Amino acid sequence: MTERQFRELETEIARYRILEREVTDPLAACLLHVIISELEADLQKDREPGQQLCPGD
């Protein structure tokens, strides 16, 4: 994953967090929480030590 893709994913996570705070439906909030957790896990997995970013990005 490139550095640009990491930044885009972090931006997407931030947007979902805002939605999670603003939503009033408990089911929607729960689903958003699950989405955020999965995106954060993907981000952390791809940021593990030893993983190289694609050169030139």
N, C-alpha and C positions, 0 to 999 in steps of 0.2 A: 504494500500500500504506500502511496506517495504521501509526502508531507501535505500537499494540497488536499488529498482525500481525507487525511486525518483532521485537518481544519474544518472541512465540510461536515464530517461526521460529528465533530464537537459542536458545531453550529446547530446541526439537526437535533442533537441531544438537548441543547439549551432551549430550543424552540419547544420541544416536547415537555420539558420541565415547566415552562411558562404555561402551556396548555393544562398541564396536570394541576397547577395551582389555581387556575381560573375556572376549571370545569366544576359544575355543581352535581353532576350525576355520579354516584359512587362507583357504578360499574365502569363508566368511562374513565374515571380516575384510576381505578385498578388496572384497566387495560393499558392506559398510558404508562403506569408505573412498570408494568411488565415489559413494554416496548423499550423504555429507558434502560431498564436493567440489562436487557439483551444487547442493546447498542453499546452500553458501557462495557459489557463483557467482551464484545467483539473488538472494541477499541483497545482494551487492556491486553487482550490476547495478541493483537497485532503489534503492540508496543513492547512485548517481552524482550529482555536483553538478548542480544545476539542477532536480532532480526534487523536486516539492513533495508533502508529505504531505497527505492529505485533511483539511480543517479539521474541528474538533470531535472528533477522536479523540486 
